[in-house]
Amino acid sequence: MKKKIIILALCVLLISGCGSKIPTLSNGDEAVVTIKNDLSISANDLYNSLKSDYALQVLVNLIDQRILEDKYKDKIEEANTYVETSISQIEQIYGDSLESVLQQYGYPTLEAYKTTTYVYYLQQLAIEDYCKGKITDKQIEKYYEDEVVGDIKVSHILITPEVTDDMTDEEKQAAEDEAKEKIEAIISELQKANKDEIATKFAELAKEQSMDDSTKDNGGSLGFINKGTLSSYYDEVVSEAYKLKDGEFSTKVITTQLGYHVILRTETKEKASLDEVRDSIVEDLAADYLSDNQIASVDALRELRDEYDMEIIDSDIQAQYTRYIQNQIANIQNASNTTE
């Protein structure tokens, strides 16, 4: 049984063959390679060599693949799509040299990389579900009260410093100062407008001066937004927008990687019900849980293997597996201590 677990693929290629009889050595072991002068290599020789050098990680991946394909039958196609997308992306980077690059990273073949990526995807599903199981109703309700907000309609005017790589530091700073002065002048213009004229004035200034070509002709409108709906470049814009009331604009310059902004908030929707956003809340909280408890990535898979009554028959490999789990936990703890 233990031979079949570890060297199944090698047995197919090296031992079996079109109904031919497998040679037997003088001690009764099945031969993998025959050499004169009693120097032949048996299946047990091969098994013991593989067991000491390579077996554990191969075995763990094989165990997880079997278990996870059973647990996530409905996700297998999704996992395969993920693998193909991953391959396509790295092929665009490395082209014909892809396989040699993979070999440098420890993947002997493209198929080995595909299998590892496939199992990894399924493992992440299990880890995510494990973390979700740690989230309580009380945490969900608190997150809903503290973090979930309604969509808001926001417009912005962007002034980007006209900086080029060949500028001196002084020239770059002058360009930054000029851009900031422009946005400050726009804020001053808005402050002169009557309250009922602000939206119209803002749209006019956006069309005339904003350097965001995708929004300027529409009055600078970013549409209805919420936390996380825009790229991370806009995090500060979104944060400041939620501090405003409808009809208010920002009176201080908002600085992002894109440049300098002034924003106008015009409309607010009611926030979604708890039932509508429960799943996304659990996903967010599970991600936070994993970030704070990275050992969960080990515990999730270890508990799943136990749930499936996994038993490693070979005592040597069982001992390796125990050390493997201990080392995973120790490495995570050491990394955590280093970053603190």
RODO-2510 file (C-alpha; in nm, 4 decimals, decimal comma):
residues 340
     n   res          X          Y          Z
     1     m     0,0000     0,0000     0,0000
     2     k     0,2713     0,2481     0,0912
     3     k     0,4456     0,1940    -0,2443
     4     k     0,1292     0,2798    -0,4294
     5     i     0,0900     0,6042    -0,2365
     6     i     0,4397     0,7351    -0,3035
     7     i     0,5520     0,6009    -0,6390
     8     l     0,2306     0,5350    -0,8287
     9     a     0,3288     0,7505    -1,1243
    10     l     0,6785     0,6059    -1,1379
    11     c     0,5415     0,2522    -1,1193
    12     v     0,3232     0,3220    -1,4207
    13     l     0,6203     0,4448    -1,6207
    14     l     0,9002     0,2262    -1,4915
    15     i     0,7548    -0,0984    -1,3663
    16     s     0,4391    -0,1799    -1,5611
    17     g     0,4386    -0,2169    -1,9337
    18     c     0,1939    -0,3646    -2,1836
    19     g     0,1294    -0,6844    -1,9898
    20     s     0,4948    -0,7821    -1,9630
    21     k     0,6064    -0,9709    -1,6540
    22     i     0,7813    -0,7606    -1,3870
    23     p     1,1318    -0,8950    -1,3096
    24     t     1,1823    -1,0228    -0,9570
    25     l     1,5129    -1,0039    -0,7689
    26     s     1,6663    -1,2894    -0,5717
    27     n     1,5239    -1,1508    -0,2469
    28     g     1,1731    -1,1472    -0,3941
    29     d     1,1460    -0,7690    -0,4441
    30     e     1,0090    -0,6323    -0,7688
    31     a     1,2815    -0,4821    -0,9880
    32     v     1,2724    -0,1288    -1,1233
    33     v     1,6123    -0,1449    -1,2959
    34     t     1,8151    -0,4606    -1,3625
    35     i     2,1961    -0,4428    -1,3615
    36     k     2,4387    -0,7318    -1,3840
    37     n     2,6453    -0,8547    -1,0906
    38     d     2,3441    -0,8288    -0,8580
    39     l     2,3484    -0,4456    -0,8709
    40     s     1,9819    -0,4153    -0,9652
    41     i     1,7487    -0,1572    -0,8086
    42     s     1,4269    -0,2793    -0,6498
    43     a     1,0970    -0,1032    -0,5987
    44     n     1,1792    -0,0947    -0,2271
    45     d     1,5141     0,0726    -0,3010
    46     l     1,3401     0,3374    -0,5058
    47     y     1,0658     0,3809    -0,2480
    48     n     1,3120     0,4260     0,0385
    49     s     1,5152     0,6793    -0,1606
    50     l     1,2081     0,8784    -0,2539
    51     k     1,0779     0,8568     0,1002
    52     s     1,3869     1,0138     0,2485
    53     d     1,4338     1,2906    -0,0079
    54     y     1,1131     1,3876    -0,1843
    55     a     0,8129     1,1979    -0,0581
    56     l     0,6610     1,4224     0,2049
    57     q     0,5733     1,7319     0,0009
    58     v     0,4556     1,5176    -0,2904
    59     l     0,2465     1,3105    -0,0526
    60     v     0,0943     1,6113     0,1248
    61     n    -0,0048     1,7665    -0,2074
    62     l    -0,1527     1,4371    -0,3227
    63     i    -0,3461     1,3961     0,0020
    64     d    -0,4805     1,7507    -0,0189
    65     q    -0,5719     1,7112    -0,3850
    66     r    -0,7745     1,3964    -0,3140
    67     i    -0,9509     1,5468    -0,0132
    68     l    -1,0132     1,8898    -0,1648
    69     e    -1,1442     1,7525    -0,4935
    70     d    -1,3984     1,5613    -0,2880
    71     k    -1,4887     1,8568    -0,0665
    72     y    -1,4993     2,1122    -0,3482
    73     k    -1,6370     1,9092    -0,6374
    74     d    -1,8216     2,2153    -0,7656
    75     k    -1,5009     2,4243    -0,7694
    76     i    -1,2790     2,1976    -0,9794
    77     e    -1,3600     2,3729    -1,3068
    78     e    -1,3015     2,7085    -1,1371
    79     a    -0,9627     2,5872    -1,0116
    80     n    -0,8622     2,4675    -1,3572
    81     t    -0,9628     2,8025    -1,5055
    82     y    -0,7455     2,9745    -1,2455
    83     v    -0,4500     2,7567    -1,3475
    84     e    -0,4940     2,8269    -1,7182
    85     t    -0,5242     3,2003    -1,6529
    86     s    -0,2079     3,1897    -1,4419
    87     i    -0,0192     3,0036    -1,7161
    88     s    -0,1408     3,2456    -1,9811
    89     q    -0,0233     3,5454    -1,7779
    90     i     0,3270     3,4146    -1,7134
    91     e     0,3589     3,2950    -2,0743
    92     q     0,3073     3,6547    -2,1829
    93     i     0,6046     3,7515    -1,9677
    94     y     0,8467     3,4642    -2,0347
    95     g     0,7320     3,3228    -2,3702
    96     d     0,9397     3,0270    -2,4916
    97     s     1,1647     3,0421    -2,1855
    98     l     0,8753     2,9686    -1,9483
    99     e     0,9715     2,6104    -1,8675
   100     s     1,3349     2,6969    -1,7968
   101     v     1,2208     2,9780    -1,5660
   102     l     0,9872     2,7397    -1,3822
   103     q     1,2735     2,4968    -1,3373
   104     q     1,4741     2,7699    -1,1684
   105     y     1,1909     2,8006    -0,9170
   106     g     1,1846     2,4284    -0,8466
   107     y     0,9199     2,3069    -1,0919
   108     p     1,0721     2,0325    -1,3108
   109     t     0,7947     2,0607    -1,5714
   110     l     0,5072     2,2845    -1,6678
   111     e     0,2697     2,0108    -1,5530
   112     a     0,4292     2,0169    -1,2080
   113     y     0,3629     2,3905    -1,1871
   114     k     0,0035     2,3407    -1,3016
   115     t    -0,0570     2,0724    -1,0393
   116     t     0,0942     2,2806    -0,7604
   117     t    -0,1094     2,5861    -0,8617
   118     y    -0,4262     2,3789    -0,8886
   119     v    -0,3826     2,2292    -0,5413
   120     y    -0,2909     2,5719    -0,4017
   121     y    -0,6164     2,7185    -0,5315
   122     l    -0,8207     2,4451    -0,3638
   123     q    -0,6196     2,4826    -0,0427
   124     q    -0,7037     2,8528    -0,0314
   125     l    -1,0742     2,7676    -0,0523
   126     a    -1,0384     2,5426     0,2508
   127     i    -0,8394     2,8031     0,4444
   128     e    -1,0969     3,0712     0,3648
   129     d    -1,3841     2,8476     0,4796
   130     y    -1,1959     2,7637     0,7992
   131     c    -1,1492     3,1331     0,8770
   132     k    -1,5119     3,2085     0,7964
   133     g    -1,6079     2,9465     1,0535
   134     k    -1,4259     3,1499     1,3190
   135     i    -1,6425     3,4595     1,2638
   136     t    -1,9256     3,5189     1,5123
   137     d    -2,2632     3,6863     1,4626
   138     k    -2,1567     3,9533     1,7111
   139     q    -1,8521     4,0395     1,4967
   140     i    -2,0673     4,0529     1,1836
   141     e    -2,3190     4,2880     1,3462
   142     k    -2,0457     4,5166     1,4817
   143     y    -1,8769     4,5336     1,1414
   144     y    -2,2100     4,6182     0,9825
   145     e    -2,2727     4,9012     1,2277
   146     d    -1,9211     5,0440     1,2149
   147     e    -1,8044     4,9865     0,8584
   148     v    -2,0942     4,9438     0,6183
   149     v    -2,2145     5,2693     0,4646
   150     g    -2,4470     5,3719     0,1866
   151     d    -2,3245     5,4610    -0,1613
   152     i    -2,2487     5,8261    -0,2177
   153     k    -2,2380     6,0245    -0,5406
   154     v    -1,9118     6,2143    -0,5748
   155     s    -1,7475     6,4419    -0,8307
   156     h    -1,3874     6,5528    -0,8336
   157     i    -1,1524     6,7953    -1,0024
   158     l    -0,7984     6,6707    -1,0480
   159     i    -0,4884     6,8771    -1,1110
   160     t    -0,1827     6,6653    -1,1878
   161     p     0,1652     6,8185    -1,1528
   162     e     0,3342     6,8352    -1,4937
   163     v     0,6505     6,6588    -1,3871
   164     t     0,8949     6,4830    -1,6207
   165     d     1,1853     6,2508    -1,5435
   166     d     1,4448     6,4888    -1,6829
   167     m     1,3497     6,7708    -1,4439
   168     t     1,5734     6,8733    -1,1576
   169     d     1,4423     6,8366    -0,8034
   170     e     1,3791     7,2121    -0,7926
   171     e     1,1811     7,1998    -1,1174
   172     k     0,9744     6,9067    -0,9937
   173     q     0,8939     7,0886    -0,6715
   174     a     0,7948     7,3992    -0,8675
   175     a     0,5554     7,1875    -1,0781
   176     e     0,4066     7,0378    -0,7602
   177     d     0,3606     7,3834    -0,6087
   178     e     0,1957     7,5139    -0,9260
   179     a    -0,0535     7,2253    -0,9330
   180     k    -0,1404     7,2706    -0,5682
   181     e    -0,1921     7,6450    -0,6191
   182     k    -0,4326     7,5687    -0,9043
   183     i    -0,6460     7,3417    -0,6884
   184     e    -0,6421     7,5994    -0,4082
   185     a    -0,7638     7,8614    -0,6558
   186     i    -1,0481     7,6299    -0,7612
   187     i    -1,1496     7,5856    -0,3966
   188     s    -1,1524     7,9647    -0,3597
   189     e    -1,3818     7,9941    -0,6636
   190     l    -1,6219     7,7416    -0,5142
   191     q    -1,6245     7,9230    -0,1817
   192     k    -1,7493     8,2379    -0,3605
   193     a    -2,0515     8,0574    -0,5059
   194     n    -2,3941     8,0530    -0,3411
   195     k    -2,4944     7,7198    -0,1897
   196     d    -2,7516     7,6457    -0,4613
   197     e    -2,4956     7,7248    -0,7322
   198     i    -2,2118     7,5037    -0,6093
   199     a    -2,3003     7,1940    -0,8160
   200     t    -2,3242     7,3993    -1,1361
   201     k    -2,0055     7,5896    -1,0623
   202     f    -1,8210     7,2682    -0,9762
   203     a    -1,9225     7,1092    -1,3076
   204     e    -1,8067     7,4183    -1,4994
   205     l    -1,4684     7,4216    -1,3261
   206     a    -1,4268     7,0471    -1,3809
   207     k    -1,4886     7,0829    -1,7528
   208     e    -1,2528     7,3792    -1,7792
   209     q    -0,9654     7,2704    -1,5557
   210     s    -0,9783     6,9083    -1,4434
   211     m    -0,7001     6,6902    -1,5817
   212     d    -0,9042     6,3717    -1,5455
   213     d    -1,0125     6,3265    -1,9068
   214     s    -1,2469     6,0395    -1,8180
   215     t    -1,4704     6,2552    -1,5944
   216     k    -1,4165     6,6225    -1,6788
   217     d    -1,6822     6,6411    -1,9516
   218     n    -1,9360     6,4934    -1,7113
   219     g    -1,8769     6,7544    -1,4439
   220     g    -1,6069     6,5452    -1,2799
   221     s    -1,8598     6,2799    -1,1748
   222     l    -1,7204     5,9558    -1,0309
   223     g    -2,0750     5,8239    -1,0003
   224     f    -2,1953     5,6387    -0,6914
   225     i    -1,9027     5,5000    -0,4958
   226     n    -1,8402     5,3100    -0,1750
   227     k    -1,5386     5,1952     0,0190
   228     g    -1,3222     4,9847    -0,2082
   229     t    -1,5121     5,0480    -0,5315
   230     l    -1,2403     5,2707    -0,6774
   231     s    -0,8718     5,1927    -0,7195
   232     s    -0,6482     5,2339    -0,4163
   233     y    -0,5237     5,5600    -0,5674
   234     y    -0,8569     5,7093    -0,4613
   235     d    -0,8573     5,5873    -0,1001
   236     e    -0,7983     5,9355     0,0396
   237     v    -1,0638     6,0814    -0,1914
   238     v    -1,3210     5,8269    -0,0713
   239     s    -1,2247     5,8751     0,2921
   240     e    -1,2676     6,2521     0,2690
   241     a    -1,5912     6,2185     0,0720
   242     y    -1,7536     6,0260     0,3562
   243     k    -1,6717     6,3119     0,5931
   244     l    -1,8811     6,5521     0,3846
   245     k    -2,2554     6,6026     0,3796
   246     d    -2,4596     6,6120     0,0592
   247     g    -2,3991     6,9431    -0,1184
   248     e    -2,0625     7,0014     0,0518
   249     f    -1,7216     7,0179    -0,1151
   250     s    -1,3780     6,9707     0,0343
   251     t    -1,2199     7,2936     0,1520
   252     k    -0,8736     7,1444     0,1976
   253     v    -0,6550     7,0044    -0,0781
   254     i    -0,6744     6,6251    -0,1087
   255     t    -0,3433     6,4764    -0,2166
   256     t    -0,3098     6,1347    -0,3849
   257     q    -0,0604     5,9635    -0,6141
   258     l    -0,2605     6,1077    -0,9030
   259     g    -0,2192     6,4684    -0,7947
   260     y    -0,4391     6,7192    -0,6122
   261     h    -0,8168     6,6964    -0,5826
   262     v    -1,1188     6,8898    -0,4715
   263     i    -1,4368     6,6829    -0,4320
   264     l    -1,8111     6,7424    -0,4145
   265     r    -2,0596     6,5039    -0,2514
   266     t    -2,4087     6,5361    -0,3945
   267     e    -2,6210     6,2346    -0,2963
   268     t    -2,6361     5,9510    -0,0449
   269     k    -2,8168     5,6176    -0,0651
   270     e    -2,9316     5,4093     0,2297
   271     k    -2,6875     5,1373     0,3188
   272     a    -2,7725     4,7812     0,2242
   273     s    -2,9442     4,5556     0,4764
   274     l    -2,7362     4,3177     0,6854
   275     d    -2,8749     4,0185     0,4953
   276     e    -2,7674     4,1727     0,1641
   277     v    -2,4074     4,2257     0,2707
   278     r    -2,3575     3,9450     0,5229
   279     d    -2,1526     3,7292     0,2837
   280     s    -1,9163     4,0116     0,1917
   281     i    -1,8780     4,1070     0,5581
   282     v    -1,7838     3,7487     0,6467
   283     e    -1,5280     3,7474     0,3642
   284     d    -1,3714     4,0695     0,4926
   285     l    -1,3645     3,9474     0,8523
   286     a    -1,2214     3,6103     0,7469
   287     a    -0,9427     3,7867     0,5582
   288     d    -0,8709     3,9959     0,8682
   289     y    -0,8739     3,6821     1,0842
   290     l    -0,6191     3,5114     0,8600
   291     s    -0,4015     3,8217     0,8571
   292     d    -0,4011     3,8256     1,2386
   293     n    -0,3795     3,4456     1,2786
   294     q    -0,1619     3,3153     0,9969
   295     i    -0,1258     2,9777     1,1676
   296     a    -0,4877     2,9271     1,0577
   297     s    -0,3481     2,8404     0,7123
   298     v    -0,1800     2,5374     0,8735
   299     d    -0,4628     2,4501     1,1114
   300     a    -0,7260     2,4616     0,8363
   301     l    -0,5595     2,1947     0,6230
   302     r    -0,4440     1,9849     0,9171
   303     e    -0,7977     1,9702     1,0597
   304     l    -0,9425     1,8891     0,7175
   305     r    -0,7032     1,5950     0,6806
   306     d    -0,8061     1,4760     1,0265
   307     e    -1,1724     1,5172     0,9330
   308     y    -1,1131     1,2774     0,6434
   309     d    -0,9456     1,0255     0,8786
   310     m    -0,6109     1,0590     0,7050
   311     e    -0,3558     0,8110     0,8391
   312     i     0,0001     0,7875     0,7111
   313     i     0,0889     0,4200     0,7392
   314     d     0,4642     0,4551     0,7022
   315     s     0,6013     0,5544     1,0445
   316     d     0,9013     0,7381     0,8974
   317     i     0,6831     0,9571     0,6785
   318     q     0,4397     1,0110     0,9663
   319     a     0,7306     1,1440     1,1713
   320     q     0,8304     1,3691     0,8794
   321     y     0,4715     1,4946     0,8558
   322     t     0,4663     1,5816     1,2266
   323     r     0,7912     1,7767     1,1902
   324     y     0,6554     1,9394     0,8720
   325     i     0,3538     2,0781     1,0606
   326     q     0,5705     2,1906     1,3509
   327     n     0,8122     2,3653     1,1140
   328     q     0,5288     2,5411     0,9313
   329     i     0,3987     2,6803     1,2597
   330     a     0,7467     2,7781     1,3781
   331     n     0,8239     2,9569     1,0499
   332     i     0,5019     3,1566     1,0726
   333     q     0,5711     3,2498     1,4355
   334     n     0,9277     3,3514     1,3545
   335     a     0,8135     3,5647     1,0606
   336     s     0,5529     3,7293     1,2813
   337     n     0,8079     3,8048     1,5520
   338     t     1,0451     3,9522     1,2949
   339     t     0,7848     4,1975     1,1646
   340     e     0,6721     4,3140     1,5078
***
